[in-house]
Amino acid sequence: MKTARLSFVALALAASFGASAAMDVKEYPTGYFVDVDANKYSAPFYRWKGDDWAWTHGGIAGSFSSASVSVSAFDVDAGSGEVDNIYAKDSGVWTLLGSLAGASDIWSYTTFSLGSSFYDDINAGLEVMIEIDAATAGSWAVTLAKSVLIADGGTLPPPIPGVIPEPETYAMLLAGLGLLGFVARRRKQKLATA
């Protein structure tokens, strides 16, 4: 019974963390990603028109069949006319992925699908940039918490700022749970044959 529970937990964790997925998370202290929620309206994190900036994700090796980049932002008033554009480099050329979606005074992700033309850039380390308040003369500001690059699916971390485990930590957790399940099963088999 315990073996079945451990195996179920390992499978559930593998599914929820996307065991086959590869992920790279950029957050504080990279660039102007905010360190904690309490600083979301503070300089230099709360940024205005002309405060555009870029960051580079770590490379994701290998081949994959799908990829996306998700940007967690605070106070995106998209419904009121705020336009914060997200670009990524495709073979050295900044390419518009789209605009952040969101509402006033909330944290939320906007996810952008990346076509196969970006895959070599993802292998090398995808460069991403935000153009803040692209449509007006400087009326809107935005704070970013995270940028999450995912290949072949996976689960996004919470959008609010803070430290999250690296993908290697997930892998070690899953390996540890799998090992525990294996040991428990072997022990039960030995007890049954004794």
C-alpha positions as CSV (number, residue, x, y, z in Angstrom):
1,M,0.0,0.0,0.0
2,K,2.8,2.4,0.9
3,T,4.6,1.6,-2.3
4,A,1.5,2.4,-4.3
5,R,1.2,5.8,-2.5
6,L,4.9,6.6,-3.1
7,S,4.6,5.7,-6.8
8,F,1.4,7.8,-7.1
9,V,3.1,10.8,-5.4
10,A,6.1,10.5,-7.8
11,L,3.9,10.3,-10.8
12,A,1.8,13.2,-9.6
13,L,4.9,15.3,-9.0
14,A,6.3,14.3,-12.4
15,A,3.1,15.4,-14.1
16,S,2.8,18.6,-12.2
17,F,6.4,19.7,-12.8
18,G,6.5,18.4,-16.3
19,A,9.3,15.9,-15.8
20,S,10.1,15.9,-19.6
21,A,10.0,19.7,-19.8
22,A,13.0,21.9,-19.7
23,M,12.7,25.3,-18.0
24,D,14.8,28.4,-17.3
25,V,13.5,31.0,-14.9
26,K,14.9,34.6,-14.8
27,E,14.0,36.6,-11.8
28,Y,15.7,38.8,-9.2
29,P,18.6,39.7,-9.1
30,T,18.7,39.6,-12.9
31,G,18.1,43.0,-14.5
32,Y,15.1,44.9,-13.0
33,F,13.0,41.9,-11.9
34,V,11.6,42.9,-8.5
35,D,12.9,41.1,-5.4
36,V,9.8,41.0,-3.3
37,D,6.1,41.9,-3.7
38,A,6.5,44.8,-1.2
39,N,8.8,46.6,-3.7
40,K,6.5,46.4,-6.7
41,Y,5.9,50.2,-6.8
42,S,9.6,51.0,-5.9
43,A,12.4,52.2,-8.1
44,P,14.2,50.8,-10.0
45,F,11.7,47.9,-10.4
46,Y,8.5,50.0,-11.3
47,R,9.5,51.2,-14.7
48,W,8.1,53.7,-17.2
49,K,8.4,54.6,-20.9
50,G,12.0,54.8,-21.9
51,D,13.0,52.4,-19.1
52,D,13.0,49.4,-21.5
53,W,15.4,46.6,-20.7
54,A,16.5,43.1,-21.8
55,W,17.6,39.8,-20.3
56,T,19.0,36.5,-21.6
57,H,17.7,33.1,-20.6
58,G,20.1,30.2,-20.1
59,G,20.3,27.9,-23.1
60,I,18.1,24.8,-23.2
61,A,20.0,22.0,-24.9
62,G,18.6,19.3,-27.2
63,S,15.6,19.2,-29.4
64,F,12.0,19.9,-28.5
65,S,8.7,20.2,-30.2
66,S,7.2,23.3,-28.5
67,A,8.5,26.3,-26.6
68,S,7.1,29.4,-24.9
69,V,8.2,32.3,-22.8
70,S,5.9,33.6,-20.0
71,V,6.4,37.0,-18.4
72,S,5.0,37.7,-15.0
73,A,4.0,41.4,-14.7
74,F,2.3,43.7,-12.2
75,D,0.0,46.6,-12.9
76,V,-0.5,46.0,-16.7
77,D,-3.6,48.1,-17.5
78,A,-4.0,46.5,-20.9
79,G,-7.8,47.1,-20.9
80,S,-7.2,50.8,-20.3
81,G,-4.7,51.3,-23.2
82,E,-1.4,50.3,-21.7
83,V,0.8,48.5,-24.3
84,D,4.0,46.8,-23.0
85,N,5.6,44.9,-25.9
86,I,7.7,41.8,-25.5
87,Y,10.3,41.0,-28.1
88,A,12.7,38.0,-28.5
89,K,15.7,37.7,-30.7
90,D,15.2,35.4,-33.7
91,S,18.5,34.8,-35.5
92,G,19.8,38.2,-34.2
93,V,16.7,40.2,-35.0
94,W,14.3,41.6,-32.4
95,T,10.9,40.1,-33.1
96,L,7.7,41.3,-31.5
97,L,6.0,38.4,-29.7
98,G,3.0,40.5,-28.5
99,S,1.9,42.7,-25.6
100,L,1.5,41.9,-22.0
101,A,-2.0,41.1,-20.9
102,G,-3.1,41.9,-17.4
103,A,-5.1,44.3,-15.2
104,S,-4.4,47.0,-12.7
105,D,-2.7,46.1,-9.5
106,I,-2.4,42.3,-10.0
107,W,0.4,39.9,-10.8
108,S,-0.3,37.7,-13.9
109,Y,1.5,35.9,-16.7
110,T,1.3,36.5,-20.4
111,T,2.5,33.5,-22.4
112,F,4.0,33.8,-25.8
113,S,4.4,30.7,-28.1
114,L,7.8,30.5,-29.8
115,G,7.9,28.9,-33.3
116,S,10.6,26.6,-34.5
117,S,12.6,29.5,-35.9
118,F,13.4,30.4,-32.3
119,Y,14.7,26.9,-31.3
120,D,18.3,27.6,-32.2
121,D,18.1,30.8,-30.2
122,I,16.7,28.8,-27.2
123,N,19.6,26.4,-27.5
124,A,22.0,29.3,-27.3
125,G,20.2,31.4,-24.7
126,L,17.1,33.3,-25.8
127,E,17.3,37.1,-25.5
128,V,14.0,38.8,-24.4
129,M,13.2,42.5,-24.1
130,I,10.3,44.7,-22.8
131,E,9.3,47.9,-24.5
132,I,7.3,49.8,-21.8
133,D,4.3,51.9,-22.6
134,A,4.9,51.6,-26.3
135,A,1.6,53.3,-27.4
136,T,1.5,56.5,-25.2
137,A,3.7,59.4,-24.0
138,G,4.6,57.9,-20.7
139,S,1.3,57.4,-18.7
140,W,1.9,53.8,-17.6
141,A,4.4,51.8,-15.6
142,V,4.9,48.1,-15.0
143,T,6.9,45.8,-12.7
144,L,8.2,42.4,-13.8
145,A,8.7,39.4,-11.4
146,K,9.8,36.6,-13.7
147,S,10.4,35.4,-17.2
148,V,10.0,31.6,-17.7
149,L,11.3,29.9,-20.8
150,I,9.7,26.4,-21.2
151,A,10.4,23.7,-23.8
152,D,8.0,20.8,-24.2
153,G,5.4,21.9,-21.6
154,G,5.6,22.3,-17.9
155,T,4.0,24.1,-15.0
156,L,4.7,27.8,-14.4
157,P,5.8,28.9,-10.9
158,P,3.5,31.3,-9.1
159,P,3.6,34.8,-10.8
160,I,4.5,36.7,-7.7
161,P,8.2,37.5,-7.0
162,G,10.3,35.3,-4.8
163,V,12.8,32.5,-4.9
164,I,11.7,29.2,-6.6
165,P,13.6,26.0,-6.8
166,E,15.7,25.6,-9.9
167,P,14.7,22.8,-12.4
168,E,17.6,20.7,-11.1
169,T,15.9,20.7,-7.6
170,Y,12.7,19.4,-9.2
171,A,14.8,16.6,-10.9
172,M,16.5,15.7,-7.6
173,L,13.1,15.6,-5.8
174,L,11.6,13.3,-8.4
175,A,14.7,11.1,-8.5
176,G,14.6,10.9,-4.7
177,L,10.9,9.9,-4.7
178,G,11.5,7.4,-7.4
179,L,14.4,5.9,-5.4
180,L,12.2,5.7,-2.2
181,G,9.5,3.9,-4.2
182,F,12.0,1.5,-5.6
183,V,13.5,0.8,-2.2
184,A,10.1,0.3,-0.6
185,R,9.0,-2.1,-3.3
186,R,12.3,-4.1,-3.0
187,R,11.9,-4.3,0.7
188,K,8.3,-5.5,0.4
189,Q,9.4,-8.2,-2.1
190,K,12.1,-9.4,0.2
191,L,9.7,-9.6,3.2
192,A,7.1,-11.5,1.0
193,T,9.7,-14.1,0.0
194,A,11.2,-14.5,3.4
